[in-house]
C-alpha cells in the first residue's frame, strides 16, 4: 500500500487520501456544483450538495471498491483529488477534480500525463466518463489523445486513451 507521496512535474504531488481530508473533499465537490449553488435558497443548496457528495462517495465505494484515492497537492497545498481503479486490462479514471483556483493552470494535464505514463508501463488503456456539458474537460482529454467510445447514460461520454505500443500491435479495439 502506498503511504508516502508521489512527486509529479511542476511541484505537484499525489498522496493517499486520509479521513482528515473529508472537509476538503466536501468543499471541492461543492465547487463543482455551480448548478446547485444557483438555487435561491442557500440552505437548500447546501443540503442538496451535501446529499450529492454523500451519494457520490457511497457510489464510488460501491462501484469501485478497490480504487485508489489520492489528494493532489501543489507544494504544500491541497488542490484536488484523483481516484483511480486499476482493473483487469485497464486503468479507470474514476474522478479528477481541482479547486477553482487550480483549474486551467495545466495541473490536470500534468496529472493525466503521469497517468498515461503509468498506463504505458502496465500496457493498459485509460478509460473515463466525462460529463457532456463539461466542455473544458472534454477539450483537455481530446488534446491528450482520448477518443470517444460513445455515450454512457444520458449525461456522460466514455473516453479511452490507448498507449501507443498497444495501438501499434493492433491490440486497440477499433469500431
C-alpha positions as CSV (number, residue, x, y, z in Angstrom):
1,X,0.0,0.0,0.0
2,X,1.2,3.5,-0.9
3,X,1.9,5.5,2.2
4,X,4.1,8.3,1.0
5,X,3.6,10.8,-1.8
6,X,4.5,10.7,-5.5
7,X,6.2,13.7,-7.0
8,X,5.0,15.0,-10.3
9,X,6.3,17.8,-12.5
10,X,5.7,21.4,-11.6
11,X,5.7,20.9,-7.8
12,X,2.6,18.6,-7.9
13,X,2.3,15.6,-5.6
14,X,-0.1,12.7,-5.1
15,X,-0.6,11.2,-1.7
16,X,-3.2,8.8,-0.4
17,X,-6.4,10.5,0.8
18,X,-7.0,10.4,4.6
19,X,-10.1,10.7,6.7
20,X,-8.8,14.1,7.7
21,X,-9.3,15.2,4.1
22,X,-13.1,14.8,4.2
23,X,-13.9,18.5,4.7
24,X,-11.6,19.5,1.9
25,X,-13.2,16.8,-0.4
26,X,-16.7,18.1,0.5
27,X,-15.7,21.7,-0.3
28,X,-14.0,20.5,-3.5
29,X,-17.2,18.7,-4.5
30,X,-19.3,21.8,-3.7
31,X,-17.0,23.9,-6.0
32,X,-18.0,21.6,-8.9
33,X,-21.7,22.1,-8.4
34,X,-22.4,25.6,-9.6
35,X,-25.8,24.4,-10.8
36,X,-26.9,23.7,-7.2
37,X,-25.4,26.9,-5.9
38,X,-27.7,28.9,-8.2
39,X,-30.7,27.9,-6.2
40,X,-32.3,30.9,-4.4
41,X,-32.4,29.1,-1.1
42,X,-28.8,28.8,0.1
43,X,-29.7,26.3,2.9
44,X,-31.5,24.1,0.4
45,X,-28.5,24.3,-2.0
46,X,-26.1,23.4,0.8
47,X,-28.2,20.4,1.9
48,X,-28.5,19.2,-1.7
49,X,-24.8,19.5,-2.3
50,X,-24.1,17.6,1.0
51,X,-26.6,14.8,-0.1
52,X,-25.0,14.6,-3.5
53,X,-21.5,14.5,-2.1
54,X,-22.5,11.6,0.2
55,X,-24.2,9.8,-2.7
56,X,-21.2,10.2,-4.9
57,X,-18.8,8.9,-2.1
58,X,-21.1,5.9,-1.4
59,X,-21.5,5.2,-5.2
60,X,-17.7,5.3,-5.8
61,X,-17.1,3.0,-2.8
62,X,-19.7,0.5,-4.1
63,X,-18.8,0.6,-7.8
64,X,-15.0,0.8,-7.3
65,X,-14.2,-0.9,-4.0
66,X,-10.5,-1.3,-4.8
67,X,-10.0,2.2,-6.2
68,X,-7.0,4.3,-5.0
69,X,-8.0,7.7,-3.6
70,X,-5.3,10.4,-3.9
71,X,-5.1,14.1,-2.9
72,X,-3.4,16.2,-5.5
73,X,-1.0,18.8,-3.9
74,X,0.8,21.8,-5.2
75,X,3.8,22.5,-3.0
76,X,2.2,22.3,0.5
77,X,-1.4,23.0,-0.6
78,X,-4.2,20.5,-1.4
79,X,-5.6,21.4,-4.9
80,X,-7.6,18.4,-5.9
81,X,-8.3,14.7,-5.9
82,X,-7.7,11.7,-8.2
83,X,-9.5,8.4,-7.9
84,X,-8.1,5.5,-10.0
85,X,-9.2,2.0,-10.3
86,X,-6.7,-0.5,-11.8
87,X,-8.9,-3.2,-13.2
88,X,-8.2,-6.1,-15.5
89,X,-6.6,-4.8,-18.6
90,X,-7.5,-1.1,-18.0
91,X,-6.9,1.9,-15.8
92,X,-10.2,3.6,-14.9
93,X,-10.0,7.3,-14.0
94,X,-13.0,7.5,-11.7
95,X,-12.6,11.1,-10.7
96,X,-10.3,14.0,-11.2
97,X,-11.3,17.3,-9.6
98,X,-9.4,20.5,-8.9
99,X,-10.2,23.5,-6.8
100,X,-11.3,26.5,-8.9
101,X,-8.0,28.4,-8.4
102,X,-6.1,25.4,-9.9
103,X,-8.3,24.9,-12.9
104,X,-6.9,26.0,-16.3
105,X,-3.3,26.1,-15.0
106,X,-2.1,22.8,-16.6
107,X,-2.2,20.8,-13.3
108,X,-4.9,18.5,-14.6
109,X,-3.0,17.8,-17.8
110,X,0.2,17.1,-15.7
111,X,-1.7,14.5,-13.6
112,X,-3.2,13.0,-16.7
113,X,0.1,12.7,-18.5
114,X,1.5,10.9,-15.4
115,X,-1.4,8.6,-15.5
116,X,-0.8,7.9,-19.2
117,X,2.9,7.1,-18.5
118,X,1.7,4.7,-15.8
119,X,-0.8,3.1,-18.2
120,X,2.0,2.6,-20.7
121,X,4.1,0.8,-18.1
122,X,1.2,-1.7,-17.3
123,X,0.2,-1.9,-21.0
124,X,-3.4,-0.8,-20.4
125,X,-5.8,1.8,-21.8
126,X,-7.0,4.7,-19.6
127,X,-10.8,4.9,-19.5
128,X,-13.1,7.6,-18.1
129,X,-16.5,9.1,-18.3
130,X,-16.9,12.8,-18.8
131,X,-19.9,15.0,-18.4
132,X,-21.0,16.0,-21.9
133,X,-21.6,19.5,-20.6
134,X,-18.1,19.9,-19.3
135,X,-16.5,21.3,-22.5
136,X,-13.2,22.3,-20.9
137,X,-12.6,18.8,-19.6
138,X,-13.6,17.2,-22.9
139,X,-11.2,19.5,-24.7
140,X,-8.4,18.6,-22.4
141,X,-9.0,14.9,-22.8
142,X,-9.1,15.2,-26.5
143,X,-5.8,17.2,-26.6
144,X,-4.2,14.4,-24.6
145,X,-5.3,11.8,-27.1
146,X,-8.5,10.4,-25.6
147,X,-11.1,9.2,-28.1
148,X,-14.8,8.7,-27.7
149,X,-16.2,5.2,-27.1
150,X,-19.8,6.6,-27.2
151,X,-22.5,7.7,-24.7
152,X,-22.6,6.4,-21.1
153,X,-26.1,7.1,-19.9
154,X,-27.9,10.4,-20.6
155,X,-25.2,12.8,-19.5
156,X,-21.8,11.2,-19.9
157,X,-19.4,10.1,-22.7
158,X,-16.9,7.3,-22.3
159,X,-13.4,8.3,-23.4
160,X,-10.4,6.0,-23.9
161,X,-6.7,6.6,-24.3
162,X,-4.6,3.8,-25.7
163,X,-0.8,3.6,-25.1
164,X,1.0,3.9,-28.4
165,X,2.5,0.4,-28.1
166,X,-0.9,-1.2,-27.9
167,X,-2.1,0.8,-31.0
168,X,1.0,-0.4,-32.9
169,X,0.4,-4.0,-32.1
170,X,-3.2,-3.9,-33.1
171,X,-4.4,-4.5,-29.6
172,X,-6.6,-1.4,-29.7
173,X,-10.2,-2.2,-30.2
174,X,-11.4,0.0,-33.1
175,X,-15.1,0.5,-34.0
